[in-house]
Amino acid sequence: MNNKLRWAIGLTLLVILLGFTIWRVAFDSPTYLFLLRLYKDPVFLRETLQAWGWFAPAVFVVIQALQVILSPVPGEATGILGGFLFGLVLGFVYSTVGLTVGTMAAFWIGRWVGAPFVRRFVSDDVWARLGFIVEAEGAILAFIIYLIPGFPKDIVSYLFGISPMPAWVFVLVSTLGRMPGTWVLSAQGAKTAAGQYVQLALITAVVVAVVIPLYYYRHRILGWFRGRSETGNKA
């Protein structure tokens, strides 16, 4: 994609965002307020999805996708909600579908608009730590980032979009990396809904025991990959 086309797409997105903001402020859109409440109020979201009956799974998948693209709320909240509403298996499936769709959408947006545009929406701190991703091709790196908690996975999806990684490789490894965490969140939601608090406590304890060391060493792990990337670029 040439630079003129990238800038045209970027400016178009900015105009849409500006128009949406004006519409929201000037008209205090009921639709916007409704969507905002869905994201901010988990109880209201649960009650709304339950009221929609058979249509609820489709709505939940869309919400999961949008929380990746727009990052309005932590994905953990909607992941637990999926298990609470639909049970372990279906909650896991619906969450995985929604997260995959949202992750791929962010990937392709990053690929379409290019590095100059994405760079403007990434903080200096995040770019300093994760900017090397735009030159990375490693499937293992993508898998590790999506597996370990603590990384800004939504922003990372945009960064991988401007990397040389093939789209099919990215969707495969990012989905596989998300699956353990998605399963745990769905299980926690399902156990809560069933009132199985002892099992919920056991699952939470095991997860905490595994996650804390990974979370603590996440920057060292990322630094190792960054060092390998820099060494490869110099070679």
C-alpha positions in Angstrom: 0.0 0.0 0.0 1.5 3.4 -1.0 1.8 6.3 1.4 -0.9 8.4 -0.3 -3.5 5.6 0.1 -2.4 5.0 3.7 -2.8 8.7 4.5 -6.2 8.8 2.7 -7.4 5.9 4.8 -6.0 7.5 8.0 -7.7 10.8 7.3 -11.0 9.1 6.5 -10.9 7.3 9.9 -10.1 10.6 11.6 -13.0 12.3 9.9 -15.3 9.4 11.0 -14.0 9.6 14.6 -14.5 13.4 14.6 -18.0 13.1 13.2 -18.9 10.5 15.8 -17.6 12.7 18.6 -19.5 15.7 17.4 -22.7 13.5 17.1 -22.2 12.2 20.6 -21.6 15.6 22.2 -24.1 17.6 20.2 -27.0 15.2 20.2 -26.2 13.1 23.4 -27.0 10.0 21.3 -29.1 7.5 23.2 -27.5 4.7 21.1 -24.0 5.8 22.2 -25.0 6.1 25.8 -26.6 2.6 25.7 -23.4 1.1 24.2 -21.2 3.0 26.7 -23.3 1.6 29.6 -23.0 -1.9 28.2 -19.2 -1.6 28.5 -19.1 0.1 31.8 -21.8 -1.7 33.7 -21.3 -5.5 33.8 -24.6 -6.1 35.5 -26.5 -4.2 32.9 -24.6 -6.0 30.2 -25.5 -9.4 31.6 -29.2 -8.5 32.0 -29.3 -7.1 28.5 -27.8 -10.2 26.9 -30.1 -12.4 28.9 -33.1 -10.4 27.6 -32.0 -10.9 24.0 -32.4 -14.7 24.3 -31.2 -16.6 21.2 -29.7 -13.4 19.8 -27.4 -13.0 22.8 -24.5 -15.1 21.5 -24.1 -13.0 18.3 -24.2 -9.8 20.4 -21.7 -11.2 22.8 -19.3 -12.1 20.0 -19.6 -8.6 18.6 -18.9 -7.1 22.1 -15.8 -9.3 22.5 -14.6 -8.2 19.0 -15.1 -4.5 19.7 -13.4 -4.7 23.1 -10.2 -5.7 21.2 -10.6 -3.1 18.5 -11.6 -0.2 20.8 -10.2 -1.4 24.1 -12.9 0.2 26.3 -12.8 -2.4 29.0 -10.5 -5.1 30.1 -11.1 -8.4 28.2 -11.1 -10.3 31.5 -14.5 -8.8 32.4 -16.2 -10.0 29.2 -14.4 -13.3 29.3 -15.8 -14.1 32.8 -19.2 -12.9 31.7 -19.2 -15.3 28.7 -18.8 -18.3 31.0 -21.4 -17.0 33.4 -24.0 -16.6 30.7 -23.3 -19.5 28.4 -21.4 -22.0 30.4 -17.8 -23.2 30.1 -17.8 -24.7 26.6 -20.1 -22.2 24.8 -18.6 -19.3 26.7 -15.2 -20.3 25.6 -16.2 -20.8 22.0 -18.1 -17.5 21.8 -15.2 -15.6 23.5 -12.6 -17.2 21.2 -14.6 -16.3 18.1 -15.1 -12.7 19.2 -11.5 -12.2 20.3 -10.2 -13.8 17.0 -12.4 -11.5 14.9 -11.4 -8.4 16.9 -7.7 -9.3 16.8 -7.7 -9.9 13.1 -9.6 -6.6 12.5 -7.0 -4.7 14.5 -4.2 -6.5 12.6 -5.7 -5.5 9.2 -6.4 -1.9 10.3 -2.7 -1.7 11.3 -1.7 -3.1 8.0 -3.9 -0.8 6.0 -3.0 2.5 7.7 0.7 1.7 8.2 3.3 2.5 10.8 3.1 6.3 10.7 -0.6 6.3 11.6 -0.4 3.6 14.2 2.6 5.3 15.8 0.5 8.3 16.7 -1.8 6.2 18.8 0.8 4.4 20.8 2.4 5.9 23.8 6.2 6.5 23.9 6.6 4.0 26.7 4.7 1.2 24.8 6.6 2.0 21.6 9.9 1.8 23.4 9.1 -1.7 24.8 7.1 -3.1 21.8 8.1 -1.1 18.8 10.5 -3.9 17.6 7.4 -6.0 16.8 7.0 -4.0 13.6 10.1 -5.7 12.3 9.5 -9.1 13.8 8.4 -12.2 12.0 8.5 -14.7 14.9 5.4 -16.8 15.5 6.8 -17.8 18.9 7.0 -14.2 19.9 3.4 -13.6 19.0 2.3 -16.7 20.8 4.2 -15.7 24.0 2.8 -12.2 24.0 -0.8 -13.5 23.7 -0.2 -16.2 26.3 1.4 -14.2 29.1 -0.8 -11.7 31.0 0.4 -8.1 31.3 1.0 -7.3 27.7 -1.3 -4.8 26.0 -2.6 -7.4 23.5 -5.0 -5.0 21.8 -2.3 -2.5 20.9 0.0 -5.4 20.0 -2.5 -6.6 17.4 -2.1 -3.2 15.5 1.7 -3.5 15.8 1.8 -7.0 14.3 -0.3 -5.6 11.5 2.6 -3.4 10.4 5.1 -6.3 10.8 6.1 -8.7 8.0 4.2 -11.6 9.6 1.7 -13.3 7.3 -1.9 -12.8 8.4 -2.6 -16.6 8.6 0.4 -17.1 10.9 -0.7 -14.3 13.1 -4.3 -15.4 13.5 -3.2 -19.0 14.3 -0.6 -18.2 16.9 -2.6 -15.3 18.5 -5.7 -17.4 18.8 -3.8 -20.4 20.3 -2.0 -18.0 22.7 -5.3 -16.5 23.9 -7.0 -19.9 24.4 -5.6 -20.9 27.9 -6.6 -17.5 29.4 -10.0 -17.5 27.7 -10.7 -21.0 29.0 -9.8 -20.0 32.5 -12.0 -16.9 32.4 -14.9 -18.9 31.0 -14.4 -21.5 33.7 -14.4 -18.9 36.4 -17.6 -17.4 35.1 -19.3 -20.8 34.7 -18.3 -21.9 38.3 -19.6 -18.6 39.6 -23.0 -19.1 37.8 -23.2 -22.6 39.2 -22.4 -21.6 42.7 -19.4 -24.0 42.8 -17.2 -21.6 44.8 -14.8 -24.3 46.1 -13.9 -25.2 42.5 -13.7 -21.6 41.6 -11.3 -21.0 44.4 -9.1 -23.9 43.3 -9.0 -22.8 39.7 -8.2 -19.2 40.8 -5.4 -20.5 43.1 -3.8 -22.6 40.3 -4.0 -19.7 37.8 -2.5 -17.3 40.3 0.4 -19.7 41.0 1.1 -20.0 37.3 0.5 -16.4 36.2 2.4 -14.5 38.9 5.9 -15.8 37.8 5.0 -15.2 34.1 3.7 -11.7 34.8 6.8 -10.9 37.0 9.3 -12.0 34.3 7.3 -10.7 31.3 9.6 -7.8 30.7 12.7 -10.1 30.8 11.0 -12.4 28.3 10.2 -9.6 26.0 13.7 -8.1 26.4 15.1 -11.5 25.3 13.0 -11.4 22.1 13.9 -7.8 21.5 17.6 -8.5 21.8 17.3 -11.4 19.3 15.5 -9.1 16.9 18.1 -6.4 17.2 20.9 -8.9 16.7 19.2 -10.4 13.6 18.8 -6.9 12.1 22.5 -6.1 12.6 23.6 -9.4 11.0 
